[in-house]
Amino acid sequence: MHTSRRTLLAATAGAAAAVAGAAPALAGTAKHEDDKREDKRLRALISRMTLEEKVGQLFVMRVYGHSATAPDQADIDANLAEIGVRTAAELIAKYRVGGIIYFGWAHNTREPHQIADLSNGIQKASLDLPRGLPVLISTDQEHGIVARVGTPATLFPGAMALGAGGSRTDARTAGRIGGAELRAMGILQDYAPVADVNVNPANPVIGVRSFGADPQAVADLVAAQVKGYQGAGVAATSKHFPGHGDTETDSHYGFPVIEHTEAQWAELDAPPFRAAIAAGIDSIMTAHIMVPALDPAGDPATLSRPILTGILRERLGYDGVVVTDSLGMEGVRTKYGDDRVPVLALKAGVDQLLNPPKLDIAWNAVLQAVRGGELTEARLDESILRVLRLKAKLGLLKDPYVTARGVDRTVGVPAHLKAADRVAERTTTLLVNSGGLLPLSRRTHTKVLVVGADPASPSGTTGPPTTVLANALTELGFTPTVLSTGTAPSAATVAKAVAAAQEADAVLVGTYNVTAASAQRTLVNQLLATGRPVVALAIRNPYDVAQLPDVKAYLASYSWTDVELRAAVRVLAGRVGPRGRLPVPVQRADDPARVLYPVGHGLTY
């Protein structure tokens, strides 16, 4: 009996399919066995730790200074006053902390080579100790208005600008390049991306740090950034669980309450966190907010077992690292003392305790909670295992050091800077363009008066916004004049700006969080009264446009970092067309129940 060729092909295809189908199962089995062996090795490390060393592994602490062993005297004094040690090396030796967080104000991030040297010094200080383990170094590098590492590193547009661009590819690129540069400097945990859905225009702490108001759009961009950062070998951290997007209180200074029902939470707040978990997020940061529908006890989510264990761990199935937001923030300190907060956080399900105000109080509180039986050593081991798994995944247990050559080849290189400029050009949003005022022409609008707010500069800037805008205009052939009018211009300042406008062909005014009572409204309206063409640029919240309905041309950059301001000027001058679309709705100023510009609004040339 002969078998037909068709039958043979079918049989071969079936066999191939069977093998292909078996391959993932075999691969999964092999990975499971590898994971079991790795866990066994990590548990052996944990078993050799003293209780004091275990407690230390749970803490991520700030420390002042540009060097691990030789900081400036002012930083030594600050360390002694706040932590009781002189240097990062002494901090590690005394408390055996598992992580250190970098801040610009702590003088940790002066420039890339210094950052790399600091990271190496921290690792050496820890590894030189008996049973020393590498330190997981972290920072808040969200880009946009929150960036601890500034130029010459590459700075990308922030989350809401990326939301305006709407490109998952661009979001992933920003994460991949930003992550690669952090890794080159020894920073392997980034507290980004923000997964909060900003549904409240009055939100004082999230705002443009969010990708937008649409939960699914935010979820898509969060997942893209997670893959970007983690593809570059940096642990991403989605924050702030269970969702900080609908607050009118800043948890740095108060205790916000979110009144969403459980169904509203599932619809509005949960999708980005679900997407982050599905993307394999390495760590999730808690929020110091109360959500009565999720936990009626009135505790902040950071200290809530129903939220962190019941929802995050059990319902959402997350088994990665959970890190608190800073324990020095008022939102977590309102109800309990600084000695109780770290213990309650661990009981809730937290793994990393971030930046307590007084480390000695927090560290000793956890130690005594174990010795007194409130916490078990097994509970500490559970969190330490998660932290060590992450350190192993990031390669810290094999080689925690970085090199000067790696910094030179990675940080702020031309290809990265060009990528950031290209991404930024796709985010600038043109909200209003009555009468086709834009783009400005060098022939008819040669002399441009640049006025407006000059808020404190984030790390991604080389100067005040008015100066950056003027420099960008000069590069494109315009002749700008700069007058910084601030966020609350006086009558004399307004008069000076009006007089200067008389000599200009056009006026560019940067607006910053304009309210109904803001003196910025007076400034803009009096500039309009001169009859000169006035272009306004919202350099933070796009909601400003609702307060200034008579402006004929309005752009939104979503931040005042160099990369976003330069892109806005290229759009203003017609070098590139506006492509951004509003990722949040803008309500009418006179009737907030009505939408002035919906999500997706954005004009083109």
Secondary structure, 3 states (H helix, E strand, C coil): CCCCHHHHHHHHHHHHHHHHHHHHHHHHHHHHHHHHHHHHHHHHHHHCCCHHHHHHHCEEECCCCCCCCCCCHHHHHHHHHHCCCCCHHHHHHHHCCCEEEECCCCCCCCCHHHHHHHHHHHHHHHHCCCCCCCCEEEECEEECCEECCCCCCCCCCCHHHHHHHCCHHHHHHHHHHHHHHHHHCCCCEECCCECCCCCCCCCCCCHHHCCCCCHHHHHHHHHHHHHHHHHCCCECEEEEECCCCCCCCCCCCCCCECCCCHHHHHHHHHHHHHHHHHCCCCEEEECCCECCCCCCCCCCHHHCHHHHHHHHHHHCCCCCEEECCCCCCHHHHCCCCCCCHHHHHHHHCCCEEECCCCHHHHHHHHHHHHHCCCCCHHHHHHHHHHHHHHHHHCCCCCCCCCCHHHHHHHCCCHHHHHHHHHHHHCCCEEEEEHHHCCCCCCCCCCEEEEEECCCCCCCCCCCCHHHHHHHHHHHCCCEEEEEECCCCCCHHHHHHHHHHHCCCCEEEEEECCCCCCCHHHHHHHHHHHCCCCEEEEECCCHHHHHHCCCCCEEEECCCCCHHHHHHHHHHHCCCCCCCCCCCCCEECCCCCCCEEECCCCCECC
